[in-house]
Amino acid sequence: MKAWALGRVARVLAAAASERIRPSGPLRPGELPRSPEGIDADWLTAALGASFPGARVSAVRVLGGSAGTTTRRAFELEYAGDPTADLPRRLFVKCTTGVSQRLMLGLGGFIETEPGFYAEVRPGLEIEAPVGYFGAVDPRTWRSIVMMEDVTSTRGASFWRPTAKVAREQVEDLLANAARWHGALWDSPRLAGWPWLKSTAEQMRLIDALIAMADRTRAGVRRAAPVIPPALRARRSDLYEGMRRSMQIAGAGERTYLHGDLHVANTYATASGRMGVADWQAGLQGSWAFDYAYLLITALEVEDRRAWERELLDGYLERLAAAGGRPPPREQAWLAYRQATLYPFFAWAYTIGRSRLQPRFQPEETSLTMLRRIAAAIEDLDSLAAVGLR
């Protein structure tokens, strides 16, 4: 492990040990909560003050939630006095409660990304995604928190499940949504003003630096063997090198803002039928194709992708141009799509290959569904050849 990583791990572990010794109490001004359950009405009043001046939270109730890369809870709020109708009554809160969560996001370079997205990026975009209300990170402890709109309540949203089939019009809507933020921030000087936003090439260097301490991809490929074609299983080392080349390619040329983890499990359908995107904690800057390929090869069943992928690419490129982007010629775009299918394989092999000390990032059924679709795409599209590996 690199010296800088060892130093950060030691500081976070020391902070976590101190938290266990020191009893929880009322949060001090500016202090971030250890967990969603530590949030009280006074702290919420202060945190929401910038977005809703004068509003005073009088009561808060923690509803259901889950835990994975972060600890997630839904909150129900009450306000003192005669609050206006546009105050948020339901919030969705994400915290890095556990040590493994803090280290996963902190060492991976993503601890500041979602707070930064909701504070600095989301307000300027007209897209289907939750509205953010507050985000912050404690750089010493790597405690972090993001508070956003609870779209399940406000928009009647339902999130994707492995048993759900995504229709063509739904994936077209998702791609149109991506084209709007890709086009709005195409080669934008604002990208350089967000120091927390890495390029895909920078992210690959970080993966290379940390992979020796937590390479779970071998275990992931073994656990997912029934859904991965034997020819790909035999080329595990090529798949890693292919991912490295793919990430370098995605970092070259004109860049835009990338969701960075645009798989179908991070999407939702509203009650009105619109398709939206949540979970913005892995943002990057780089080629549009990074997001595009990740969404397409995880959202569609294999036969549907094979039947629709060329027409869907044409539609996305048209929408990208309309939103302010400068799409490449079609055949160049097709090559970029093929090249961009390799990172998702690594991401999901790592996910299902987690050790017992790591958070349970996703249900096994979700990981197997993703890897089955991703592996088929890599084989169909000859993605290793697309990055120069014959």
C-alpha positions as CSV (number, residue, x, y, z in Angstrom):
1,M,0.0,0.0,0.0
2,K,1.3,3.5,-0.9
3,A,2.6,5.7,2.0
4,W,-0.1,8.3,1.5
5,A,-2.8,5.6,1.7
6,L,-1.3,4.2,4.8
7,G,-1.3,7.6,6.4
8,R,-5.0,8.3,5.6
9,V,-6.0,4.8,6.8
10,A,-4.3,5.4,10.1
11,R,-6.0,8.8,10.6
12,V,-9.5,7.5,9.7
13,L,-9.0,4.4,12.0
14,A,-7.9,6.7,14.9
15,A,-10.9,9.0,14.3
16,A,-13.3,5.9,14.3
17,A,-11.7,4.6,17.5
18,S,-12.2,8.0,19.1
19,E,-15.9,8.0,18.1
20,R,-16.4,4.6,19.7
21,I,-14.9,5.9,23.0
22,R,-16.7,9.3,23.0
23,P,-20.4,8.9,23.5
24,S,-22.7,10.5,20.9
25,G,-24.3,13.7,22.0
26,P,-25.9,16.8,20.4
27,L,-24.0,17.8,17.3
28,R,-21.7,20.9,17.6
29,P,-22.0,23.7,15.0
30,G,-20.4,22.5,11.9
31,E,-19.9,18.9,13.1
32,L,-21.0,16.2,10.7
33,P,-23.2,13.3,12.1
34,R,-21.6,9.9,12.6
35,S,-24.8,8.3,11.2
36,P,-28.2,9.3,10.0
37,E,-29.6,8.4,13.4
38,G,-27.5,11.2,15.0
39,I,-29.2,13.9,13.1
40,D,-31.6,16.1,15.1
41,A,-34.0,19.0,14.3
42,D,-31.5,21.7,15.3
43,W,-28.8,20.3,13.0
44,L,-31.2,20.0,10.1
45,T,-32.4,23.6,10.6
46,A,-28.8,24.8,10.3
47,A,-28.0,22.5,7.3
48,L,-31.1,23.5,5.4
49,G,-30.7,27.2,6.2
50,A,-28.8,28.1,3.0
51,S,-31.6,26.5,0.8
52,F,-34.5,27.5,2.9
53,P,-33.7,30.7,5.0
54,G,-35.9,31.1,8.0
55,A,-37.3,27.6,8.0
56,R,-37.0,25.8,11.4
57,V,-37.3,22.1,11.7
58,S,-39.3,21.1,14.8
59,A,-39.3,17.3,14.5
60,V,-37.6,14.6,12.5
61,R,-38.5,10.9,12.1
62,V,-36.1,8.4,10.6
63,L,-37.8,6.0,8.2
64,G,-36.5,2.9,6.5
65,G,-33.2,2.6,4.7
66,S,-30.3,0.4,3.8
67,A,-26.5,0.2,3.8
68,G,-23.9,-0.5,1.2
69,T,-21.2,1.9,0.0
70,T,-23.0,4.5,2.2
71,T,-25.6,4.3,5.0
72,R,-28.9,5.5,3.6
73,R,-32.1,6.6,5.3
74,A,-35.3,8.4,4.5
75,F,-36.4,11.2,6.8
76,E,-39.7,12.8,7.5
77,L,-39.6,16.4,8.7
78,E,-42.0,18.8,10.5
79,Y,-41.5,22.6,10.6
80,A,-42.4,25.2,13.2
81,G,-44.8,28.0,12.6
82,D,-46.6,28.2,9.2
83,P,-44.1,26.8,6.7
84,T,-44.5,27.3,3.0
85,A,-45.6,24.4,0.8
86,D,-42.3,24.2,-1.0
87,L,-40.3,23.1,2.1
88,P,-39.0,19.5,1.8
89,R,-41.1,17.1,4.0
90,R,-39.2,14.0,3.0
91,L,-35.4,13.8,2.6
92,F,-33.1,11.0,1.5
93,V,-29.8,11.1,3.5
94,K,-26.5,9.3,2.7
95,C,-23.7,9.1,5.3
96,T,-20.4,7.3,5.5
97,T,-21.1,5.7,8.9
98,G,-18.7,2.7,8.9
99,V,-14.9,2.7,8.6
100,S,-15.1,0.5,5.5
101,Q,-17.4,3.0,3.8
102,R,-15.1,5.9,4.6
103,L,-12.0,4.0,3.4
104,M,-13.8,2.7,0.2
105,L,-14.9,6.2,-0.9
106,G,-11.9,8.1,0.5
107,L,-9.1,5.9,-0.9
108,G,-11.1,5.6,-4.1
109,G,-11.1,9.4,-4.5
110,F,-14.9,9.7,-4.4
111,I,-15.5,11.0,-0.8
112,E,-16.1,14.6,-2.1
113,T,-17.8,13.8,-5.4
114,E,-21.5,13.5,-4.5
115,P,-21.4,16.5,-2.1
116,G,-19.7,18.5,-4.9
117,F,-22.2,17.3,-7.5
118,Y,-25.3,18.4,-5.5
119,A,-23.7,21.7,-4.4
120,E,-22.0,22.8,-7.6
121,V,-23.2,20.8,-10.6
122,R,-26.9,19.8,-10.1
123,P,-28.3,23.3,-9.7
124,G,-27.3,24.2,-13.3
125,L,-28.7,21.2,-15.0
126,E,-32.2,20.5,-16.3
127,I,-32.3,16.7,-15.9
128,E,-34.4,14.1,-14.2
129,A,-32.4,13.6,-11.0
130,P,-33.0,14.3,-7.3
131,V,-32.5,17.9,-6.1
132,G,-29.8,18.3,-3.5
133,Y,-30.2,20.3,-0.2
134,F,-26.9,19.8,1.6
135,G,-23.5,18.1,1.3
136,A,-20.3,18.1,3.2
137,V,-17.2,16.1,4.1
138,D,-14.9,16.1,7.1
139,P,-11.4,15.7,5.6
140,R,-10.0,14.4,8.9
141,T,-12.4,11.6,9.6
142,W,-13.9,11.2,6.1
143,R,-17.3,11.5,7.6
144,S,-19.6,12.7,4.8
145,I,-23.3,13.5,4.3
146,V,-25.5,14.3,1.4
147,M,-29.2,15.3,1.8
148,M,-31.4,15.2,-1.2
149,E,-34.9,15.0,-2.4
150,D,-36.6,11.7,-1.7
151,V,-37.9,11.0,-5.2
152,T,-39.8,7.9,-4.1
153,S,-42.1,10.3,-2.2
154,T,-42.0,13.5,-4.3
155,R,-42.1,11.8,-7.8
156,G,-43.5,8.4,-7.0
157,A,-40.2,6.9,-8.2
158,S,-39.5,3.2,-8.3
159,F,-35.9,2.0,-8.8
160,W,-34.8,-0.8,-11.1
161,R,-34.7,-4.4,-9.9
162,P,-33.0,-7.4,-11.6
163,T,-36.5,-8.8,-12.4
164,A,-37.5,-5.7,-14.3
165,K,-37.2,-5.5,-18.1
166,V,-36.3,-2.1,-19.5
167,A,-38.3,-1.2,-22.6
168,R,-36.8,0.6,-25.6
169,E,-38.6,3.9,-24.9
170,Q,-37.3,3.8,-21.3
171,V,-33.6,3.4,-22.4
172,E,-34.1,6.1,-25.0
173,D,-35.4,8.4,-22.2
174,L,-32.4,7.6,-20.1
175,L,-30.0,8.2,-22.9
176,A,-31.7,11.6,-23.7
177,N,-31.3,12.5,-20.0
178,A,-27.5,11.7,-20.2
179,A,-27.2,13.7,-23.4
180,R,-28.6,16.7,-21.6
181,W,-25.9,16.8,-18.9
182,H,-23.2,15.7,-21.4
183,G,-24.1,18.4,-23.8
184,A,-24.5,21.1,-21.1
185,L,-21.0,20.5,-19.8
186,W,-19.3,19.6,-23.0
187,D,-15.6,20.7,-22.9
188,S,-16.7,23.2,-20.3
189,P,-14.1,25.3,-18.4
190,R,-16.2,24.6,-15.3
191,L,-14.8,21.1,-15.2
192,A,-11.3,22.4,-14.3
193,G,-12.9,24.4,-11.4
194,W,-14.0,21.2,-9.6
195,P,-10.8,19.8,-8.0
196,W,-12.7,16.8,-6.7
197,L,-13.6,15.7,-10.2
198,K,-10.9,13.3,-11.6
199,S,-10.5,12.3,-15.2
200,T,-10.9,8.6,-16.2
201,A,-7.2,8.4,-16.7
202,E,-6.5,9.8,-13.2
203,Q,-9.0,7.3,-11.8
204,M,-7.2,4.5,-13.5
205,R,-3.9,5.5,-12.0
206,L,-5.6,5.4,-8.6
207,I,-7.0,2.0,-9.2
208,D,-3.5,0.8,-10.3
209,A,-2.0,2.2,-7.1
210,L,-4.6,0.6,-4.8
211,I,-5.3,-2.7,-6.6
212,A,-2.6,-4.6,-4.8
213,M,-4.3,-4.0,-1.4
214,A,-7.8,-5.1,-2.4
215,D,-7.8,-7.0,-5.7
216,R,-11.1,-8.8,-5.5
217,T,-11.6,-9.2,-9.2
218,R,-10.2,-12.8,-9.3
219,A,-12.7,-13.8,-6.6
220,G,-15.5,-12.0,-8.5
221,V,-14.7,-13.8,-11.8
222,R,-14.8,-17.1,-9.9
223,R,-18.1,-16.4,-8.2
224,A,-19.7,-15.2,-11.4
225,A,-18.2,-18.0,-13.6
226,P,-21.6,-19.4,-14.7
227,V,-22.6,-16.1,-16.4
228,I,-19.2,-15.3,-18.0
229,P,-18.2,-17.0,-21.3
230,P,-15.2,-19.3,-20.9
231,A,-13.2,-17.4,-23.5
232,L,-13.4,-14.3,-21.4
233,R,-12.7,-16.0,-18.2
234,A,-9.5,-17.3,-19.8
235,R,-8.4,-13.7,-20.6
236,R,-8.7,-12.2,-17.1
237,S,-5.3,-10.5,-17.4
238,D,-6.3,-9.1,-20.8
239,L,-9.5,-7.8,-19.4
240,Y,-7.6,-5.8,-16.7
241,E,-5.2,-4.4,-19.3
242,G,-8.1,-3.7,-21.6
243,M,-9.8,-1.7,-18.8
244,R,-6.6,0.3,-18.3
245,R,-6.4,1.1,-22.0
246,S,-10.1,1.9,-22.1
247,M,-9.8,4.4,-19.2
248,Q,-6.8,6.1,-20.9
249,I,-8.8,6.4,-24.1
250,A,-11.8,7.9,-22.3
251,G,-9.6,10.5,-20.7
252,A,-8.3,11.8,-24.1
253,G,-10.1,14.3,-26.3
254,E,-13.0,16.5,-25.4
255,R,-14.4,15.9,-22.0
256,T,-17.7,16.3,-20.3
257,Y,-19.2,15.5,-16.8
258,L,-19.7,11.8,-16.3
259,H,-22.0,10.2,-13.8
260,G,-19.3,7.6,-13.6
261,D,-21.4,4.7,-12.3
262,L,-24.3,4.8,-14.8
263,H,-25.6,1.3,-14.5
264,V,-29.2,0.5,-14.6
265,A,-29.5,-0.1,-10.8
266,N,-28.9,3.6,-10.4
267,T,-32.0,4.6,-12.5
268,Y,-35.6,5.0,-11.6
269,A,-39.0,5.5,-13.2
270,T,-41.3,8.3,-11.9
271,A,-45.0,7.9,-11.5
272,S,-45.4,10.0,-14.7
273,G,-43.2,7.6,-16.7
274,R,-40.0,9.7,-16.9
275,M,-36.7,7.9,-16.4
276,G,-34.2,9.4,-13.9
277,V,-30.7,8.9,-12.5
278,A,-29.6,8.8,-8.9
279,D,-26.4,7.9,-6.9
280,W,-23.9,10.5,-8.2
281,Q,-21.0,9.6,-5.9
282,A,-18.6,8.3,-8.6
283,G,-18.5,11.3,-10.9
284,L,-15.6,11.7,-13.4
285,Q,-14.7,13.8,-16.4
286,G,-14.0,12.2,-19.7
287,S,-15.6,10.8,-22.9
288,W,-19.4,10.7,-23.2
289,A,-18.9,7.0,-24.3
290,F,-17.9,6.0,-20.7
291,D,-21.5,6.8,-19.4
292,Y,-23.2,5.7,-22.6
293,A,-21.7,2.2,-22.8
294,Y,-22.2,1.6,-19.1
295,L,-25.9,2.4,-19.3
296,L,-26.6,0.6,-22.5
297,I,-24.9,-2.7,-21.7
298,T,-26.4,-3.0,-18.2
299,A,-29.9,-1.8,-18.9
300,L,-30.9,-4.0,-21.8
301,E,-31.3,-7.8,-22.1
302,V,-28.6,-9.1,-24.5
303,E,-31.0,-9.8,-27.4
304,D,-32.5,-6.3,-27.1
305,R,-29.1,-4.6,-27.0
306,R,-28.0,-6.6,-30.1
307,A,-31.2,-5.5,-32.0
308,W,-31.3,-1.8,-30.9
309,E,-27.7,-0.7,-30.2
310,R,-26.9,1.0,-33.5
311,E,-30.2,2.9,-33.7
312,L,-29.9,3.9,-30.0
313,L,-26.4,5.3,-30.7
314,D,-27.8,7.4,-33.6
315,G,-30.5,8.8,-31.4
316,Y,-28.1,9.6,-28.5
317,L,-25.7,11.5,-30.9
318,E,-28.6,13.6,-32.2
319,R,-29.7,14.5,-28.7
320,L,-26.1,15.2,-27.7
321,A,-25.7,17.7,-30.5
322,A,-29.0,19.4,-29.7
323,A,-27.9,19.8,-26.0
324,G,-24.6,21.5,-27.0
325,G,-22.2,18.7,-27.5
326,R,-20.0,18.0,-30.5
327,P,-20.5,14.3,-31.3
328,P,-17.9,12.5,-33.4
329,P,-18.7,10.8,-36.7
330,R,-20.9,7.7,-36.4
331,E,-18.2,5.1,-37.0
332,Q,-15.8,6.8,-34.6
333,A,-18.6,6.9,-32.0
334,W,-19.3,3.2,-32.5
335,L,-15.6,2.5,-31.9
336,A,-15.7,4.6,-28.7
337,Y,-18.7,2.7,-27.5
338,R,-16.9,-0.7,-28.0
339,Q,-13.8,0.6,-26.2
340,A,-15.9,1.8,-23.2
341,T,-17.4,-1.5,-22.3
342,L,-14.5,-2.8,-20.2
343,Y,-14.5,-0.8,-17.0
344,P,-18.0,-2.1,-16.1
345,F,-16.7,-5.6,-16.1
346,F,-14.0,-4.7,-13.6
347,A,-16.5,-2.7,-11.4
348,W,-18.9,-5.6,-11.1
349,A,-16.3,-8.3,-10.7
350,Y,-14.9,-6.3,-7.9
351,T,-18.4,-5.8,-6.4
352,I,-19.4,-9.5,-6.3
353,G,-15.8,-10.4,-5.3
354,R,-15.9,-8.4,-2.1
355,S,-14.2,-9.7,1.0
356,R,-16.0,-10.2,4.3
357,L,-14.4,-7.0,5.6
358,Q,-16.0,-4.9,2.8
359,P,-19.5,-3.5,2.7
360,R,-22.1,-5.6,0.7
361,F,-22.3,-3.2,-2.2
362,Q,-25.1,-4.9,-4.2
363,P,-27.2,-8.1,-3.9
364,E,-25.6,-11.0,-5.7
365,E,-28.5,-11.3,-8.1
366,T,-27.9,-7.7,-9.3
367,S,-24.2,-8.4,-9.7
368,L,-24.8,-11.6,-11.7
369,T,-27.3,-9.9,-13.9
370,M,-24.9,-7.1,-14.7
371,L,-21.9,-9.3,-15.4
372,R,-24.0,-11.6,-17.7
373,R,-25.0,-8.6,-19.8
374,I,-21.6,-6.9,-19.7
375,A,-19.7,-10.1,-20.6
376,A,-22.0,-10.7,-23.6
377,A,-21.4,-7.2,-24.8
378,I,-17.6,-7.4,-24.5
379,E,-17.7,-10.6,-26.6
380,D,-20.3,-9.4,-29.2
381,L,-18.4,-6.1,-29.7
382,D,-14.9,-7.6,-29.7
383,S,-14.1,-4.9,-27.1
384,L,-10.6,-6.2,-26.4
385,A,-9.6,-5.9,-30.1
386,A,-11.1,-2.4,-30.0
387,V,-8.4,-1.3,-27.5
388,G,-5.7,-3.2,-29.4
389,L,-5.7,-6.6,-27.6
390,R,-6.0,-9.4,-30.2
